[in-house]
Amino acid sequence: MSLFTKRRSSRTRTSWCAALVCRYRGRQTRDRQSGVALLVTISALSMLIALVSQFTFGTTVDVAQAANARDELRAHYLARSAVELSRMLIKIQLKFVEPIMAQAQKMMADMMDGQDLGISLRVTDYTGPLLGFFGGNKTDVAMLGTLVGVDTSQAKGLGVVQGTMDAEITNEDGKIDINCGGGNPPTRANQIMVFRLLSALFMSPRYDLLFSTPDADGRFVDRIDLARALIDWADVDEQMFSVDANSAGSEDYRYDQRADPYLAHNDHYDTVGETGLVRGMNADFSEAFRPYLTTYSSDPSCKVNLASVKGDCTPLIVGLVRAALIPDMTKPPQDPTILDDNKLYPLASVLCERGAAVGFSSLDTVIGVLTNPAASLSKDDPRFQMMQNLTGITITKQQLSTVAYVGAPRVYRVVATGESGKVKKRITVILDTARSLDNPVTNDAASEKAAGVIQYWREE
């Protein structure tokens, strides 16, 4: 082989080797750069997913907040509408039903030779069904219209499209007014009356276990001491209440020496819940007695309106009977049988059921049940045979009238609810139909007062 051929062959091999090296190096470069596009794509998708997720979450939260705000506003006004409709029913009761019932009772008494039928009508007892015309759906409105014989298919303004509302009306007159003996200066006659009513309420032997159990501090609570403490909390003086004014000492309840010290209010109670601050009135006592107490004045003599007694009122009725028959609670009764719950509770339960069903038109009706229980039940009543063997008690209308009366309710409690979606609002209102209107919000102050002056308002 010639020298030229060898050199050419060498150059060819060198070029070929250089090409292989370049290809190898290029392949390495391409291998290092081949995943960049995938990484960029994954990163972009991740960012998009995060942005979309955040946007979706924010939108969902905003929609939920808007829906809750809408439902909260709607529920609020549904509850307020129930309050106003309840006030309308109260006005109807006072302006129309009461006068008509008085005339009807007089006519029936004349036809029955003066016999009192003892029946009264309160439209406020039917608040729920009556509000169904305004707060129910179309089906509820149509069903209610069918019951009263009214075609509601063409009526406007009945029912609601979304949400519901309801209300319950009760009377505060049928409770013991613990504010009646308070204030500045306190009226001693009223204090004695409140003490008499409270002591009679606590007197039942069914509460013996409650008064024989020590509290968290190891102290026992006496019935008389508890009634006295409730009165002293609301009066302005520092003198401990006593039926005998000459034996009264200074108040020494030591509220300021407790683990969480405070001072006695020495003025009217703001709410019944404030009784929990009174010495001896722990949670067990509050559960037992608070349903029969009120802080809203209705009778200037602190008497209880039996026409307003409803619900589980048996302990209250028993207490009223004992208060009527025992003028001085610090002394034992002349007739020990009135302390027998087995005798009084059946009579009181009949009175409660009668009061809830048809009400009372006068104290004569109450006296009739207490003195002659056998004649107060029909033969179809399961308790008829038991009442035949139960003797009544000796009580006069004059005695009962010292602690109770029967009359038109004055103070009403309205608990209205409005519900829309998942939101439920409740408004509690106390209305006084005899209180003067200090700040009228309408031009017709008399009409506004007739629907009850608002004493208390709470929304939750």
Secondary structure, 3 states (H helix, E strand, C coil): CCHHHHHHHHHHHHHHHHHHHHHHHHHHHHHHHCCHHHHHHHHHHHHHHHHHHHHHHHHHHHHHHHHHHHHHHHHHHHHHHHHHHHHHHHHHHHHHHHHHHHHHHHHHHHHCCCCCCCCCCCHHHHHHHHHHHHHCCHHHHHHHHHHHCCCCCCCCCCCCCCCEEEEEEEECCCCEECCCCCECCCCHHHHHHHHHHHHHHHCCHHHHHHHCCCCCCCCCCCHHHHHHHHHHHHECCCECCCCCHHHCCECCCCHHHCCCCCCCCCCCCCCHHHHHHCCCCCHHHHHHHHHHEECCCCCCCCCEEHHHCCCCCHHHHHHHHHHHHCCCCCCCCCCHHHHCHHHHHHHHHHHHHHHHHCCCCCHHHHHHHHHCHHHHCCCCCCCHHHHHCCCCCCCCHHHHCCCEECCCCCEEEEEEEEEECCEEEEEEEEEECCCCCCCCCCCCHHHHHHCCEEEEEEEC
